Amino acid sequence: MLDRTAQLTTRYVRTPEAARLLGLSPRTLEKYRCHGNGPTFRKLGGRVVYAVADLEAWADQAACTSTCDPRYVEARAAGNAHR
């Protein structure tokens, strides 16, 4: 079970701020959400919010050391999959 203090200190942001933190457009983040290849989100009171820690974790999964890195190929494919 999560520590109650940790739950209360989790910072949530809405789509425009989440997109800004990731360097994406809000529309791109919305598309990722619909296609299931974006960061984890929550629906609270009819609003979509993202935990900042989830945004950081999602961005960290795309970390690559070169264009030869297999994760680079996967990240490019994910970004182009639904165009």
Backbone torsions as a table, in degrees:
resi	resn	phi	psi	omega
1	MET	NA	139.6	-178.9
2	LEU	-71.9	146.1	175.9
3	ASP	-65.2	129.9	-177.0
4	ARG	-59.5	-36.6	178.6
5	THR	-63.8	-41.7	179.3
6	ALA	-63.4	-38.0	178.4
7	GLN	-63.4	-39.2	-177.8
8	LEU	-74.8	-22.3	-178.0
9	THR	-97.3	-1.2	177.3
10	THR	-66.0	129.8	-179.3
11	ARG	-97.7	126.2	178.6
12	TYR	-110.5	143.9	177.1
13	VAL	-129.8	154.3	177.8
14	ARG	-86.6	173.8	-172.2
15	THR	-53.5	-47.0	-178.3
16	PRO	-60.2	-42.1	-179.9
17	GLU	-72.0	-37.9	177.3
18	ALA	-60.6	-43.9	179.0
19	ALA	-62.4	-42.0	179.0
20	ARG	-62.3	-42.6	179.4
21	LEU	-62.6	-33.1	-178.5
22	LEU	-90.6	-9.4	-178.0
23	GLY	75.9	29.8	179.5
24	LEU	-118.0	166.7	172.3
25	SER	-82.5	152.7	176.5
26	PRO	-57.4	-37.0	-179.7
27	ARG	-63.9	-40.1	177.4
28	THR	-62.2	-43.4	179.0
29	LEU	-63.9	-37.7	176.4
30	GLU	-63.7	-41.9	177.9
31	LYS	-63.8	-44.3	177.9
32	TYR	-58.9	-39.7	-179.9
33	ARG	-63.9	-43.8	-179.8
34	CYS	-66.3	-37.5	-176.9
35	HIS	-88.1	-9.3	176.0
36	GLY	83.1	15.3	179.4
37	ASN	-114.0	19.2	178.5
38	GLY	-104.8	-172.8	179.4
39	PRO	-69.5	158.7	176.9
40	THR	-61.4	136.7	178.9
41	PHE	-131.5	168.2	177.1
42	ARG	-130.2	149.6	175.6
43	LYS	-110.3	108.4	-177.4
44	LEU	-119.8	117.1	178.4
45	GLY	58.3	34.6	179.7
46	GLY	83.4	2.0	-179.9
47	ARG	-114.8	141.9	176.4
48	VAL	-87.2	128.7	177.0
49	VAL	-132.9	156.1	178.7
50	TYR	-124.5	136.5	171.6
51	ALA	-76.9	134.6	-178.7
52	VAL	-57.7	-38.1	178.6
53	ALA	-62.3	-36.1	177.4
54	ASP	-67.7	-38.0	177.2
55	LEU	-63.0	-44.1	179.6
56	GLU	-64.2	-41.7	179.8
57	ALA	-64.4	-41.4	179.6
58	TRP	-64.4	-43.3	178.7
59	ALA	-65.2	-38.0	179.5
60	ASP	-64.0	-30.3	178.8
61	GLN	-65.7	-22.3	-178.8
62	ALA	-94.5	6.1	-178.9
63	ALA	-66.0	132.3	-179.4
64	CYS	-132.4	156.1	177.7
65	THR	-101.5	-19.9	177.2
66	SER	-164.0	172.7	178.0
67	THR	-73.6	-8.7	175.1
68	CYS	-86.9	-12.0	-179.8
69	ASP	-63.3	128.7	179.5
70	PRO	-55.9	-30.7	178.5
71	ARG	-67.1	-29.7	178.1
72	TYR	-64.5	-44.5	179.3
73	VAL	-62.8	-43.5	178.5
74	GLU	-63.1	-42.7	-178.3
75	ALA	-65.2	-40.7	177.2
76	ARG	-64.3	-42.9	-179.6
77	ALA	-64.0	-39.7	179.3
78	ALA	-64.3	-39.4	-179.6
79	GLY	-70.7	-24.3	-177.6
80	ASN	-104.1	-4.2	-170.9
81	ALA	-62.4	-30.7	-172.2
82	HIS	-121.5	36.2	178.9
83	ARG	-87.5	NA	NA
